[in-house]
C-alpha cells in the first residue's frame, strides 16, 4: 500500500490524519497521567513521547484549553 493510499484509508476510518491521531492519543494519555498527579509536566511529556516540554505544553493547551500545569494542580 502506498503512503498516500494509507493516509486516505486511515483518515476514512479514524477521521484524522495519522499524525493528528498520534498527537491526540499521546495527549489523552498525558491528561490521564497528569490527573493521577504522580509526575511533573516534563516527566509526563517525555513519557508520552514528546522531546520538548514546551511543545507538549503548547499542544496540550491547544487541545484541552488549559495548561498541563493547571491540570496537574487540580
N, C-alpha and C positions, 0 to 999 in steps of 0.2 A: 504494500500500500504506500502510495506516495505521501509525502508530508502534507501537501495541500489536501489530499483526499482524507487523511487522518483528521486534520483540523476541521474540515467540513463535517465529517461524521461525528466527531467529538462534540462540536457545537450543537449539532442536531439533537444529540442525546442529553447533554447537560445544560444547554442554553448559554454556555460560556466558552470562551477560548481556553485552551489548556493552561496557559499562564495565569489567567484570571481565576480559573478553578483552583489551581495550586495555591494561589495567594489567599483565596477565601478559606481553603482548608487549613492552611497554616494559621491564619488569623483567628479562626474559630477555636483551634486548639490552644492558641495563646490566651484567648479570653477565658477558656476553661482553667488553664494553669494560673492565670492571674487571680481568678475567683477563689482558687484554693489558697492563695496567699503564701505559698511555700518558697517562692523565688523572687528575685528582683526583676525589674523590667528588662535589664540587659541579659540576665540569665535566661529568661523566657524567650527573648529574641533569638539568642543563639540556639536554644533547644529546638525551636520550631524551624530553624534553617536560615535565619537572616544573618548576614555577615556584618551588618551595620545596625546598631540600636536606633540610630537617628532615622534611618529609612523605615525600620519597623514601626517606630512611633508615628511617623507621617502616615503610613498606610493604615495603621490601626485607627488613628483618629479619623481618617477619611472614611473608613468603613463603619465605625461604630459611633462617631460623633463626639467621643470623649477620649482623652489621652489614656494610654495604658497606666500611667502613674495614678491618675484619678481612679481608675477601676481597681487598681491594686489596693488603694487606701480604703475603698468601700467595703 
